[in-house]
Amino acid sequence: MSKVKWNSLGLSLIVVVALIIWMVTGEVKVASTDKPAEPEAVEQELTRVEITTLNAQLYEPGLLLQGQLEPWSSVTVSARVAGTVETIAANLGDSVQADDVLLTLSEDGRRAGVQRWQARVKKLEGDLAAVRRLGSKNLASQSETLGVESDLAAARAELEGAQLAVAHLTPRAPFDGLINRKEVEAGSLVQVGSPLYELVRIDRLKANGQVPQQSVAQVAPGQKVRVRPLDGEALDGVVTFVASAANPETRSFAIEIAVENPDHKRIAGGSANFRVALEDVQATFISPAYLTLGDDGRPGVKYVDDQNRVVFRTVKLLSVSTDGAWVTGLPDATRLITRGAGFVNEGEQVEPVDASDERG
C-alpha cells in the first residue's frame, strides 16, 4: 500500500473516531413538535390597609356665633321735677322691687298746690251745677255754661299736674332689678331730667349677634341656644328675634337671644360665644387626620366597601375641633381606612385588616 493511500485511510479513521466520541459525550439537540409550556401566571398580591369601623350617631349640629351680652332691661331713672334730695332709699348694688321708692325730693310747696287746685275744682263744679239749673229755666245763656265748663276742665288739668308733681317727689323702680349706678347723694340739687340711678335686670340677659347670610335660613325664633361667656360656664338661651333684612355693610342678620341667668352672674356687657342648636342629623365622628381633599377641593375620606374596594366619598363638615370632626355623607357603618390610604386608589381592591386585630 502506498504512503498516500495510508495517509487517506488514517485521516478517515480519525474523523470517524472523533464523531463517535462527540455523539457519546456531546449534547444532542433534537427538534420538538410539542407546544412550549405556558409561563405560570404570577398572582398579584393585594395591598393591605388598616381599617376601623365607625358607626353614625344622632348628632345635634350647631351654628357657632359671637356677640355681646346685655342686661335684659336697663334704664336710667331721671328726675321728673326739680328739687333737693332729702333722703336716699337705694344704694349701689341694692336689689329693688318694682315700685319701690328710690329717694325723696323736697316738697317745695307742691302739696299746697294740690290742695289749692282741689278747692278750685270743687268750686267750679258747684258753679257748673248752678249755671245748668239756671239754664234749664232760661235764666243763663249757653255761653255762660260753656265758660264755666271750660274753667272747670282747666282746673282739673292743673290739679292732675300738681298731683303728678307730688308723686314725682319719690321716684320709684320701674321693674325688679339691681342698682348699677347712683348719681346723687342726700342734699344734691337736681333739675328736671337729671339722672338719679341706673337700674338693670340681670336674672335674664339679652344676647346680640350677627348671623351670616348663608346661614340665616337655619335660624328661627324658638331655637335653643347654648351661650358660653368668657368665664367658660355655659348658660341656656332661646332665639327671640331674627332680623328680616341684612345689615348693608356686613351682609349679616341681627339676632337676639334671651339668656337665663338665675345666679345673677356679672357677665352683662361682656362677649360670649353662641351655639344655636339645629335639627338633629345622623353623623359620623372622625379624626381630622383622616380627611383629605378630592379633585374638586372638597373634603372627604377613603373607606372600604363590602367588596373590599376603595371608595372616596366627599363629606359635609358639621363641626371641627382638635378632638375630631362630625361629618355627614358616609354610610351608617363606615370601614374607614386609617393606615395606607395614600397608597391605594379609588376602585382598587385591597386586603383590609382591622386596626384592633393588628394592634392585638
Secondary structure by P-SEA (a helix, b strand, c coil): ccaaaaaaaaaaaaaaaaaaaaaacbbbbbbbccccccccbbbbbcbbbbbbbbbbcccbbbbbbbbbbbccbbbbbbbcccccccccccccccccccccccccccccaaaaaaaaaaaaaaaaaaaaaaaaaaaaaccccaaaaaaaaaaaaaaaaaaaaaaaaaaacbbbbcccccccccccccccccccccccbbbbbccbbbbbbcccccccccccccbbbbbbccccbbbbbbbccccccccccccbbbbbbbbbcccccccccccbbbbbbccccbbbbbbcccccccccccccccccccccbbbbbbbbbccccccccccccccccccccccccccccccccccccccccccc
